[in-house]
Amino acid sequence: MTPPPSTTRQSGAHHAVLAGFLGWTLDAFDFFVVVFLFDTLAHQFGVSKKQIVLTTTLTLAMRPLGALLFGLLADRFGRRIPLMANVIYFSLIEVLCGFAPNFSVFLVLRALFGIGMGGEWGVGASLAMEAAPVRLRGILSGILQSGYSIGFLFAAAAARFVLPHWGWRPMFWLGALPALLALYIRTKVPESEAWKQHRAESTGKLLRIVAGEWKKFAYLALLMTFMMFLSHGTQDLYPDFLQEVHHVSQAARANMAMIFNLGAILGAVLFGHFSEVAGRRKSMLAALALCLCIIPLWAFGTQLWLLAAAAFAMQMGVQGAWGVIPVHLNELSADAARGLMPGLAYQMGILFAAPTNSIQYALRDRVGYQWAIAGFEIVTILALAALLLAGTEARGRSFLRTPVAPPPA
């Protein structure tokens, strides 16, 4: 007997969430590998460390192009096929990075990788949030976003265990593994029912829908700009900060990165779940308050154990705020443009925030590394709080014209 459509959709929901989570995890791993290779790659290619840091800026700057391309495809032709294409694309580029013969080739490949990285989040998040039961959106949003921290943790583990024994190239070759996710999506993940109900008739109509929501889109892009300042400003250069200021070894830095990413995972899930009770904005404000309180220990602590504890708490707050973002952006976006609008706003934020690493690195030369990261984040947190207080939310909004009834007990 064929199960009713509602039962089929319920049974496929966990596959959709898992696909989005795994895609973002593997994407983040591929990005953060470079963070642990600044000195190694500078030596390998005969360039300055500042030039290697610039490759991360270029990767981030190219992400909006991926969000636009894959977001349009997702809203016109469904979530599944564009997500599979995206995963295969960024896996291929990551493997090629491991074969780069010189800095010029590596720079181009990291720019191309940014297109894939930019496309994954919007498509994966819309697929996951449209499949998630309304009452579980908050915690599943946190789980989805925690994939970013788990990817960082995996990159730290690779730096700890792969780099010393096999060198830097195999760290990129591990990027072939995400391609297997495309097979999982093809066989297990159902197409979004919400997309089927709200599918735009043409690309032109889809773009007009987004243009009609320009005020909301501009707000979301501004919010995401400061959210990017928050995450990249506390993560990307922190291993380098530990090396330069506290002379922490490569192994110890990798260990600390694994520790603070455990805090990030915990924060994303806890504050995501809290958002179902207190609301999206209040949950994010609570997470930001934790970050603000911990900055003195995080930036100015002197003992290694204290820095590790502070980094754990800092990332718990940072990713606690981020854990609410997938559901918050999807609930505020137009139904017919949910593949494009959240992802493009997210990646426009990263475009404007792309110079974060370069700005902090320049501030380091003027005010010292400690005040560079601390001052940057204090300003960022206060700006985010103001934006959240001035904004709105749509917690619990239905994505379906006709809500799906739960399967019989």
N, C-alpha and C positions, 0 to 999 in steps of 0.2 A: 504493500500500500504506500503510495507517495505521500510524504508528510506535507502538511499545509505550509504555505509560503512563510507564515509568521514563524513557525518552528524552524524552518530552514534558515531564515535570517538570524534567529537567535543562536542557532548552533554555529553559524559562521562568524559571529561577532568576535569571538576570541581569536580566530585566525586573522581577522583584519587588524585588530589591536597588536597582535604579536608581529605581524608583518611590518607595521609602522614602527614598532619598537626596535626590531632587529635592523631595519634599514637605517634608522637614525644612529643606532649603536655602531654599526659598521662604518657609516659615513664619518662619524666623529673620530673613530679610531684612525681612519685614513688621514684626517686633518691633523690630529694631535701628535702623530708620529714625528712630524717635523719639529715640534716644540722641544723634543728631547735630542734633536740632532743639530742644533744651531752650530756648535763648535765643530762637530764632526764634518758636517757638510761644508762649512767655511774652509776647513783644511783640505777637504777632498777636492773642491772646485777652485781653490786658490783665490777666494774672495773674502771680504770682511764679513763679520757676523751680522752687521747691520744690513747687508745685502740679502743674507738668508732670512732675516726677520722680515724683510720686504716681501719675500715670497708669500708669507702668511697674509700680509696686507692685500696682495694681489688676488689670492684665493678668495678672501672675504669680499673684495670689490666685485668679483665676477658672479657672485651668487645671485644677484637680482635677475641677471639674464637667464639663469637656469629656472628661477621661480616663474618668470614670465613665460618661457617656452613650455615647460612641463605643466604649469598651472593651466594654460590655455588648452593644452592637449587633454588634461584631466577633466576639465569642464565640458569639453566638446565630445570626447570619446570614451569617457569613463575613467575610473581611478586605476584599475588593475594594469592595463597594458602600458600606460606611461610610467607607472611605478616599476614594472619589470624592466622597461627600456632604460630607465634611470639607473637602476642598480647595476645592470650590465655595463653601462657606460662608465660610471665612476670606478668600478672594479678594474676595467681595462686600463684606464688612465693611471690608476694607482700602481698597477704592475709595471707599466712603462716607466714610471718615475724611478723604479729600482734599476732600470737599464740606462738612465740618463748619463751620457758621456761627458757632459760639461754643464756649466751653470746656465747658459742660454737655453739649452734644451729643457733643463729642469724648471726654469722659470716659466716657460711656455706651458709645460705639462701641469704645473701647479695652477696656472690660470684656467686651463681647460678643466681641471678637477673642480674648480670653484663653480663651474656651470652645473656639474652633476650634484655637488653638495647643495647648491641653491634650490635645485628642483625636488630633492627628496623630501624635505620637511613638509612643504605645503601639501603635496599629494598624499604622503603617508599620514599626516595629521588629519586631513579631511576624511580619508577612508576610515581611520580608526574612530574618530569622534562621531561620524555618522552611523557607525555600527554599534557604538557603545550604548548600553541602557542609560537613560537619562539620570537615574539615581546613582549611577557609578561613574559618570563622566569625570568628576573631580579626581578621584583616585586613579582612574585609568589615564587621565591626562598627566598626572604626576609620574606614573609608571612609564608612559610613552616618552616623556621628556627626560627621564632618568637615563634613557639610552645614551644620551650625550655624555653623561658622567661615566657610564659604564664603558663607553668607547675610549674615554680619556684614561680610565683605569687600565684597560687592555693595552693601550699605548705605553703606559708607564711600565706594565709588566713586560712588554716586549723590550723596552729599553733596559730593564733590569736583567732579563734572562736571555734574550736573543742577541742584542747588540754586542755584549762582551765576547760571545762565542762565535758568532757567524758574521758580524759586521752590519753595516747600515742597509745594504741593498735588500737582504731578506726581509727586513722590517716592512718594506714597501711590497714585496712579493706576496706577503700575507694578505694583501688587498685583493687577491684572486678569490678568496673564500666567499665574499659577499655575493658573488655571481650565483652561488647555489640558492640564495634567497629567491631569485627569480623563478626557479622551479617550484619552490614552495608556494609562491603567490599564484602561479599558474594552476596548480592542482588543488589548493585548499581555500583560497580567499575568494569569497563571492563578491560580485559587483555591488556597489552602494545603491540601496533602494532610494535614498534621498536624491542621489544624482539622477536616477531614472525619472523621478517625479518632477524635478526642477530643471532638467537639461535645457540649455539655451539653444535656440534654433540655428544660430550662426555665431561666428566669432565676432562679427560686428555688434550684434545684440549683446553679447557677453561684455564687450568693452564698454558699451553704452551703459550697461547696468553698473559697472564699476565707476564710470564717470559720474553717474547720478548719485553715487555714495561717496563723492570725493572728500567731503568734510570728515566723515568717519574714517575713510582710508588715510587721510593726512594725519589724523589723531593717532591711529594705530601705528603708522610709520614712525611718528615721533616717539611714541611709547617704546617701540622696538629699538629705536636708535639708542635710547638710554638703557634699555635692557641689555643691549649688546655691550655698551660701555661697562655695565655691571659685570657681565660674565667674562668677556675677554680681558677686561682690565684687572680681574682678580685671578685669572687662570694662566693665560698664555705666557707671561713673563715671570710668573712666580718661581718656577724651577731655576730660571736664570738669576733671579733676585737672591735665592738661597745660595747659589754658587758664589756670586760676586760679593755679597754682604757678609754671609756667614761661612763661606768656604765649605759648603756641604758637598760631599762627594756625589758622583753620578749615581751610585747605588742607593745612597741615602735619600737623594732627591726623588728617585723613582719610588722608593718606599713611601715617602711623604705624599707623593702624588696619589698613590693607591689609597693611603689613609684619608686624605681630604676628599677624594671622590666617593668613598664610602659615606661620608657625611653628606655629600651632594645627593646621593641616591636616597638616603633616609629623608632628607629635607624635601625633595621633590614629591615623594609619596605622601609624607605627613601633611604638608601644606596643601597639596592637591586635594587630599581627603578633607581637610579643614575647610576648604573653599565651598564644599557642599553644605556646610553648617553655617559658616559666618559670611559667605559671599566671596566672590572672586577678588574684589579689590581689598577687602579687609584682610583676607588671608595673605595677599601679597604685601600689604603694609606691615603686617606682623613679621613676615620674613625679612623685610628691609630693616626693621627695627633691630632685629638680631644682628644683622651685618654691621649696622652703625655702632652698636655696643662693642663689637669684637675687634674693630679696626685697630685700636691701640696695641693690643696683644699681637694681632696678625702682622702688623707692619713694624712694630718697634720691640717685639719680644727679643730676648737675648739667648735663651736656652732652647736647645733643639726640641725637647719634649713639649715646651710651652708653645713654640711655633707650630708644631704638629697639631696640638690640641686646638689652637686658634684657627689654623687653616681648616680643620675639620668643621668647626662651628661656622666659620665664614662661608664655606661652600654649602653647608646645610641651609643657611639663609639665602645665599645667592640662587641655588637651584630650587629652594623652597618657593621663591617668587617665580622662577621659571616653570615650575611644575604646574602652575595655573594657566600658563600662556596658551597651550594648545586648545584647551576648552574655551578660554576667554575669547580668543580671536575667532574661533569657529562660530561661537554663539553670537558674536557681533557682526558677522559677515553676511552678505546677501546670499540667499539660498542657491541661486543659479551660478554664483561665482565663488563657491566655497573652496574649489580647488585652486583658484587663482588668488583671491583677495587676501586670505590669511598668509599664504606663502609669500606673496609679493610684498605685503606690508612688512613681514618678518625680514625679508632679504633686502628691502630698501633701507631698513634699519641698519643692517650690517654694511650696506654700501656707505652710509653716512658715518658709521662707526669704524670703517675699515682702517683708518689711521691710528686706532687705539694703541697698538703696540709701538708704532713709531713715535707717537706723542709721548707716551710714558718713557720711552727710551731717551727722547730728547730732554724731557723734564729731569730725568736722572742726572744728566750732565749739569743741570742748573741748581737743583735743590737737593740732590742726593736720591738714591733709590727708594729709601723708606718714605720720605715725604712725597716723592713722585707718585707712588702707588696709593698712599693713604689720602693725600689731598684730592687726587683724581676721583677716588671712590666716594669720598664724603660729598663732593659736589654732585656726583651722579645720583647718589641715594636721595639727596634732598630734592633734586629735580624730579626723580621718579615719584616720590611721595606727592609732590604737587600735581603731577599729571594724573595720578590715580584718583586723588581727591576731586579733581575737576572733571573726571570722566564718568562713564556709566557702565552698566553690565546687563546681561540678559540671561542670568542663571536659570537653567531648566527649560529654556526655549526648545520647542519641538522642531526637528528638522524635516518632519514628514507632513504632507498635507492631511493624510489620514494616519493617525498614530497606529503602530502595529500592536495588536493585542498580544499579551504574553501567552505562551503555550499553556494548555490545560494542565492542572496538577496531576 
